[in-house]
């Protein structure tokens, strides 16, 4: 049986990762599988550079969409997929092997999941997480400095010249095509409750209740 596939997108710092982690806390791996585009970035040496010679990881071409789609198809057909974690070139982190197990609900997460037609056509439900720009940049600074060991100047430069133009061109337009838009300016507790309730109901309907 084909899994119910949910695509979750939104700008960098909108809260996608946190929202999805909260979903994962409520469902076992045999019920919900989450696959993220973050682990399909091409190596640094394959990234395009801007006029200042800085690699731009925020263009659609920064992600290996072919490999991502191939792994998606494997999971959809019931196969298990392994993928080495992408550590965003952080020398302080040792990448681990990530294992994706087939499940009745498949969540596909990433900034470009609605931009790529081959992925967008697979989705049964499209979700867009929105947040104000000032909140997104604060969250981005905290994440990139703590989790990815990026210096502040680098974070601010990339946000202004890479992240923002990409959001306006390749991400924000798809908010209008999404089935659900979640505003995460304060919190997403109510939206999270609704989504978890929907997933539990779906699992109940197919005979896989997750209590």
C-alpha angles and dihedrals in degrees: 000000000000112000122242102255122210122188116205120190141155140136124305108280094019092119103257095139094048092047092051094045088056090054091049090053089063100046134052121237092253089061104040128028119192121199120183130202087218089084093055101063115133118244118277092253091059095052122106116246127224125227090280093054093253117142111245110217092172100074121098089245090061088078125068096233093174093060090043093053092045092054091046090055091049092053092045090056091052101262128135116241130200123202131175111241116253108229099190091245092296106155090197093065126074109212117236129207112259118209120204115200122196113255138171090253120047120189115199112197133188146098093263103040092108095039095061109075094207090059098037092056091057095057123106093184129025120204128186122195114205132191135167116269095244091054093047094053092048090051091045092052092050093047098044095045096045104031102029103029094233119158115243095245090055092049093051093045093051093045092053100040104026113019100043098047091046092050092052094047107032108020116027095057090064093062087083091054094049122105093215129027115194119199109214100181094118106006141317100224096124094043090048091052091051094049093047090049091051092050093048090050091050092050090048091052092054093045098256104110114182107204 
